[in-house]
Amino acid sequence: MLTSKSPNAVYLILSVALLGTGLLYLTQGAFTIPWKHVLQALWTSDATNDLSQTIIWDIRLPRLALASLSGAVLGLSGSVMQSLFRNPLADPSLIGVTAGASLGASLAIFLTSSQLYSTQSSLIILSGGAFCGGLLASLLVYLLAKTATGFSVSTMLLAGIAVTAFAGSIGNVLEFFVDNTALRRISLWRMGGLDAATSAQVTMLLIPAAGLAILSWRMRTALNLMLLGDAHARFLGVHVMRVRILLIIAVAVGVSTSVAMGGTMAFVGLMAPHFVRLLLGPDNVTLLPASALMGALLLTASDLVARLIIAPSEIPAGVVTALLGVPFFLFLLRRHRNAL
């Protein structure tokens, strides 16, 4: 078994697994493309010569990139949240960002006429609603947790639960009033799916993903010290409040954008850090990049399974991640029951 003494080996294994999954992702689907044609299409980068190149460059490659990038954001966000709150069961939904983004998307669908559902403008409105909903939910949780003397972690956890429940209730009310077409649209969005991925969406997600990666890496030492407790971290020179606020904002922006691009992908942010923590230990110097790689691998593999399990039809990738995540969550709950 790999240990914390071999992080480079873990990085190599995860990278090779992600590359192999990505190549398989490009070959398999409703239309199977031979390996030779995939490599030729990637080499020539010309999407106009034949059907294989068009499928790869216009459909599968943007979807692969979006799955990998979204998974990396969720995995990295989960690792950051677990370190910030010293809670092994923490994930990005802890601060209400996932529920808020889902409600924002549902509200956008509710306010948009059914005639626009298949247009590019509808996708922009939907993504914008999810993004704004996630940010507003995160801001509300932060304001509820802020006190005159600082910031209450326990209050933030409770506020996140309350905001998540409230957003879910409002979403259910919206579902009661929409027509059947909009109801199906909302349901599919909540399940999480990457079938509408485009290169523009990948570009939009790349900016907050890079910001989250850079900020969390710069604060890796502070995160390690905060694992000892806020008092110890302050004594060792960490500005706990500033670190926590900046990282929460970065996570909120990154996860909101991810949900805006592809819907809710449950449990990726919970599973990815724990998988690599079993191999590398709790040190954020090695844990952060490995969590991003594992998150990308988990979501890419889940989306591949979602595309193939009932081919030529497909199920939302979020359904697959939830089926994997619920047993894993129960395992973690049992394992850490004495510490919670």
C-alpha positions as CSV (number, residue, x, y, z in Angstrom):
1,M,0.0,0.0,0.0
2,L,1.2,3.5,-0.8
3,T,2.0,5.7,2.1
4,S,2.5,9.4,2.8
5,K,6.2,8.9,1.9
6,S,5.3,8.3,-1.8
7,P,3.1,11.3,-3.0
8,N,4.8,11.3,-6.4
9,A,3.7,7.7,-7.0
10,V,0.1,8.6,-6.0
11,Y,0.1,11.6,-8.4
12,L,1.5,9.4,-11.2
13,I,-1.1,6.7,-10.6
14,L,-4.0,9.2,-10.5
15,S,-2.7,11.0,-13.6
16,V,-2.3,7.8,-15.6
17,A,-5.8,6.6,-14.5
18,L,-7.3,9.9,-15.5
19,L,-5.6,9.8,-18.8
20,G,-6.7,6.3,-19.5
21,T,-10.2,7.0,-18.5
22,G,-10.2,10.1,-20.7
23,L,-9.1,8.1,-23.7
24,L,-11.7,5.5,-23.1
25,Y,-14.2,8.3,-22.7
26,L,-13.5,9.5,-26.2
27,T,-13.8,6.1,-27.8
28,Q,-17.0,4.9,-26.1
29,G,-20.6,6.0,-26.4
30,A,-23.6,5.6,-28.6
31,F,-21.2,5.8,-31.5
32,T,-18.0,3.8,-30.9
33,I,-14.8,5.3,-32.3
34,P,-11.7,3.1,-32.8
35,W,-8.6,4.1,-30.9
36,K,-6.8,4.8,-34.1
37,H,-9.4,7.3,-35.2
38,V,-9.4,9.0,-31.8
39,L,-5.6,9.5,-31.9
40,Q,-5.7,10.8,-35.5
41,A,-8.5,13.3,-34.6
42,L,-6.6,14.5,-31.6
43,W,-3.4,14.8,-33.6
44,T,-4.9,16.7,-36.6
45,S,-7.3,18.8,-34.5
46,D,-9.5,19.1,-37.7
47,A,-13.2,18.7,-36.9
48,T,-14.3,19.0,-40.5
49,N,-12.9,15.9,-42.3
50,D,-15.2,13.1,-41.0
51,L,-17.8,12.2,-38.4
52,S,-15.4,10.9,-35.9
53,Q,-13.5,14.2,-35.6
54,T,-16.8,16.1,-35.3
55,I,-18.0,13.9,-32.5
56,I,-14.7,14.1,-30.6
57,W,-14.0,17.8,-31.0
58,D,-17.5,19.2,-30.8
59,I,-19.2,16.8,-28.3
60,R,-16.9,14.4,-26.3
61,L,-13.8,16.5,-25.8
62,P,-15.7,19.5,-24.3
63,R,-17.7,17.2,-22.1
64,L,-14.6,15.3,-21.0
65,A,-12.9,18.6,-20.1
66,L,-15.9,19.9,-18.2
67,A,-16.2,16.6,-16.2
68,S,-12.6,16.7,-15.3
69,L,-12.5,20.3,-14.4
70,S,-15.8,20.2,-12.4
71,G,-14.5,17.1,-10.5
72,A,-11.2,18.8,-9.8
73,V,-13.1,21.8,-8.4
74,L,-15.3,19.7,-6.2
75,G,-12.5,17.5,-4.9
76,L,-10.3,20.4,-4.1
77,S,-13.2,22.3,-2.5
78,G,-14.0,19.2,-0.3
79,S,-10.4,19.0,0.9
80,V,-10.4,22.7,1.8
81,M,-13.7,22.5,3.6
82,Q,-12.7,19.5,5.7
83,S,-9.5,21.2,6.7
84,L,-11.2,24.6,7.4
85,F,-13.8,23.1,9.7
86,R,-11.9,20.1,11.0
87,N,-14.8,17.9,10.0
88,P,-14.3,14.7,8.1
89,L,-17.9,14.8,6.8
90,A,-17.6,18.3,5.4
91,D,-18.1,19.0,1.7
92,P,-19.0,22.1,-0.5
93,S,-22.7,21.7,0.3
94,L,-21.9,22.5,3.9
95,I,-22.1,26.2,3.2
96,G,-25.3,25.9,1.2
97,V,-23.7,26.7,-2.1
98,T,-25.0,23.6,-3.9
99,A,-28.6,24.0,-2.7
100,G,-28.5,27.7,-3.5
101,A,-27.2,27.0,-7.0
102,S,-29.9,24.4,-7.6
103,L,-32.6,26.8,-6.4
104,G,-31.2,29.6,-8.7
105,A,-31.4,27.2,-11.7
106,S,-34.9,26.1,-10.7
107,L,-36.0,29.7,-10.5
108,A,-34.4,30.5,-13.9
109,I,-36.4,27.6,-15.4
110,F,-39.6,28.8,-13.7
111,L,-39.2,32.3,-15.1
112,T,-38.1,31.3,-18.6
113,S,-40.7,30.3,-21.1
114,S,-40.7,26.8,-22.4
115,Q,-40.0,28.0,-25.9
116,L,-36.5,29.0,-24.9
117,Y,-35.4,25.8,-23.2
118,S,-33.4,24.6,-26.2
119,T,-31.8,27.9,-27.1
120,Q,-28.4,29.3,-26.2
121,S,-30.0,32.2,-24.3
122,S,-31.8,29.7,-22.1
123,L,-28.5,28.0,-21.2
124,I,-27.1,31.4,-20.3
125,I,-30.1,32.3,-18.1
126,L,-30.0,28.9,-16.4
127,S,-26.2,29.1,-15.7
128,G,-26.6,32.6,-14.4
129,G,-29.4,31.7,-12.1
130,A,-27.4,28.8,-10.6
131,F,-24.3,31.0,-10.2
132,C,-26.2,33.8,-8.5
133,G,-28.1,31.4,-6.3
134,G,-25.0,29.7,-5.0
135,L,-23.2,33.0,-4.2
136,L,-26.3,34.4,-2.4
137,A,-26.7,31.3,-0.3
138,S,-23.0,31.4,0.7
139,L,-23.3,35.0,1.6
140,L,-26.4,34.4,3.7
141,V,-24.7,31.6,5.6
142,Y,-21.7,33.8,6.2
143,L,-23.8,36.7,7.5
144,L,-25.7,34.4,9.8
145,A,-22.4,33.0,11.2
146,K,-20.7,36.3,11.6
147,T,-20.7,37.7,15.2
148,A,-19.5,40.9,16.8
149,T,-16.3,39.2,18.0
150,G,-15.5,37.1,15.0
151,F,-16.9,34.1,13.2
152,S,-18.7,31.0,14.6
153,V,-17.9,27.7,12.9
154,S,-20.7,25.9,14.7
155,T,-23.2,28.6,13.7
156,M,-22.1,28.4,10.1
157,L,-22.6,24.6,10.0
158,L,-26.1,25.0,11.4
159,A,-26.8,27.9,9.0
160,G,-25.7,25.8,6.1
161,I,-28.1,23.1,7.0
162,A,-30.9,25.6,7.5
163,V,-30.3,27.4,4.2
164,T,-30.0,24.0,2.3
165,A,-33.4,23.0,3.8
166,F,-35.0,26.3,3.0
167,A,-33.7,26.3,-0.6
168,G,-35.0,22.8,-1.1
169,S,-38.4,23.8,0.2
170,I,-38.6,26.8,-2.2
171,G,-37.5,24.5,-5.0
172,N,-40.3,22.1,-4.2
173,V,-42.8,25.0,-4.3
174,L,-41.6,26.0,-7.7
175,E,-42.0,22.4,-9.0
176,F,-45.6,22.5,-7.9
177,F,-46.4,25.4,-10.1
178,V,-44.4,24.7,-13.3
179,D,-45.7,22.7,-16.3
180,N,-44.5,19.2,-17.1
181,T,-41.7,20.4,-19.4
182,A,-40.2,22.7,-16.9
183,L,-40.6,20.1,-14.1
184,R,-38.6,17.6,-16.1
185,R,-36.0,20.2,-16.8
186,I,-35.7,21.1,-13.1
187,S,-35.5,17.4,-12.2
188,L,-32.7,16.7,-14.7
189,W,-30.8,19.7,-13.5
190,R,-30.9,18.6,-9.9
191,M,-29.7,15.1,-11.0
192,G,-26.6,16.7,-12.6
193,G,-25.7,16.1,-16.2
194,L,-22.9,17.1,-18.6
195,D,-24.7,16.4,-21.9
196,A,-24.8,20.1,-22.9
197,A,-21.1,20.8,-22.3
198,T,-19.4,23.3,-24.6
199,S,-15.9,24.8,-24.9
200,A,-17.3,28.1,-23.7
201,Q,-18.5,26.5,-20.4
202,V,-15.1,24.9,-19.9
203,T,-13.5,28.4,-20.3
204,M,-16.0,29.9,-17.9
205,L,-15.2,27.3,-15.2
206,L,-11.4,27.5,-15.8
207,I,-11.1,30.9,-14.3
208,P,-12.6,30.2,-10.8
209,A,-11.0,26.8,-10.8
210,A,-7.6,28.4,-11.3
211,G,-8.3,31.0,-8.6
212,L,-9.3,28.3,-6.1
213,A,-6.3,26.2,-6.9
214,I,-3.8,29.1,-6.5
215,L,-5.4,30.4,-3.3
216,S,-5.7,27.1,-1.6
217,W,-2.1,26.2,-2.5
218,R,-0.8,29.5,-1.2
219,M,-2.6,28.8,2.1
220,R,-1.7,25.1,2.4
221,T,0.5,25.7,5.5
222,A,-2.2,27.8,7.1
223,L,-4.7,25.0,6.5
224,N,-2.3,22.5,8.2
225,L,-2.0,24.8,11.2
226,M,-5.8,25.3,11.4
227,L,-6.1,21.5,11.8
228,L,-4.6,22.0,15.3
229,G,-7.5,24.4,16.2
230,D,-8.0,28.1,15.7
231,A,-6.3,29.1,19.0
232,H,-3.1,27.2,18.1
233,A,-3.2,28.6,14.5
234,R,-3.5,32.2,15.8
235,F,-0.6,31.6,18.2
236,L,1.5,30.4,15.3
237,G,0.8,33.5,13.3
238,V,-2.2,32.5,11.1
239,H,-4.8,35.1,10.4
240,V,-7.6,32.6,10.9
241,M,-10.5,34.9,10.0
242,R,-8.9,36.1,6.7
243,V,-7.9,32.6,5.6
244,R,-11.4,31.2,6.3
245,I,-13.2,34.0,4.6
246,L,-11.0,34.0,1.5
247,L,-11.2,30.2,1.1
248,I,-14.9,30.1,1.6
249,I,-15.4,32.8,-1.1
250,A,-13.1,30.9,-3.4
251,V,-15.0,27.6,-2.8
252,A,-18.4,29.3,-3.2
253,V,-17.4,30.9,-6.5
254,G,-15.8,27.7,-7.8
255,V,-18.6,25.3,-6.8
256,S,-21.4,27.8,-7.9
257,T,-19.8,27.9,-11.4
258,S,-19.4,24.2,-11.5
259,V,-23.1,23.6,-10.6
260,A,-24.0,26.4,-13.1
261,M,-22.2,24.5,-15.9
262,G,-23.4,21.0,-15.2
263,G,-25.9,20.7,-12.3
264,T,-25.4,19.1,-8.9
265,M,-22.8,16.3,-8.6
266,A,-23.4,14.8,-5.2
267,F,-20.7,13.5,-2.9
268,V,-17.7,14.1,-5.2
269,G,-16.3,16.7,-2.8
270,L,-16.8,14.3,0.1
271,M,-15.3,11.1,-1.4
272,A,-12.2,12.5,-3.3
273,P,-10.3,13.9,-0.3
274,H,-10.9,10.8,1.8
275,F,-9.7,8.4,-0.9
276,V,-6.4,10.2,-1.1
277,R,-6.2,10.8,2.6
278,L,-6.0,7.1,3.1
279,L,-2.9,7.1,0.9
280,L,-1.2,10.3,1.7
281,G,-2.4,11.4,5.2
282,P,-3.7,14.8,6.2
283,D,-0.9,17.0,5.0
284,N,-2.5,19.6,2.7
285,V,0.8,20.0,0.8
286,T,0.2,16.6,-0.8
287,L,-3.6,16.3,-0.1
288,L,-4.8,19.3,-2.1
289,P,-3.4,18.4,-5.6
290,A,-4.2,14.8,-5.1
291,S,-7.8,15.6,-4.1
292,A,-8.2,17.6,-7.4
293,L,-6.9,14.7,-9.4
294,M,-9.1,12.2,-7.6
295,G,-12.2,14.5,-8.0
296,A,-11.5,14.7,-11.7
297,L,-11.1,11.0,-12.0
298,L,-14.3,10.2,-10.0
299,L,-16.5,12.5,-12.0
300,T,-15.0,11.5,-15.4
301,A,-15.4,7.8,-14.6
302,S,-19.0,8.5,-13.3
303,D,-20.0,10.3,-16.4
304,L,-18.5,7.5,-18.5
305,V,-20.6,4.9,-16.6
306,A,-23.6,7.2,-17.0
307,R,-23.2,7.3,-20.8
308,L,-22.6,3.5,-21.2
309,I,-24.8,1.8,-18.6
310,I,-28.0,2.0,-20.7
311,A,-26.5,3.0,-24.0
312,P,-27.5,4.5,-26.4
313,S,-29.5,6.4,-23.8
314,E,-27.8,7.8,-20.7
315,I,-28.5,8.8,-17.2
316,P,-27.3,11.9,-15.4
317,A,-23.8,11.6,-13.9
318,G,-25.0,13.0,-10.6
319,V,-27.1,9.9,-10.1
320,V,-24.0,7.7,-10.4
321,T,-22.0,9.9,-8.0
322,A,-24.9,9.7,-5.5
323,L,-25.1,5.9,-5.8
324,L,-21.4,5.8,-5.0
325,G,-21.4,8.5,-2.4
326,V,-24.3,7.4,-0.1
327,P,-22.7,4.1,1.0
328,F,-19.3,5.9,1.3
329,F,-20.9,8.5,3.5
330,L,-22.5,5.9,5.8
331,F,-19.1,4.2,6.0
332,L,-17.4,7.5,7.1
333,L,-20.2,8.2,9.5
334,R,-19.7,4.8,11.2
335,R,-15.9,5.2,11.2
336,H,-16.0,8.7,12.7
337,R,-19.0,8.3,14.9
338,N,-17.0,8.7,18.1
339,A,-15.3,11.9,16.9
340,L,-18.5,13.7,15.8
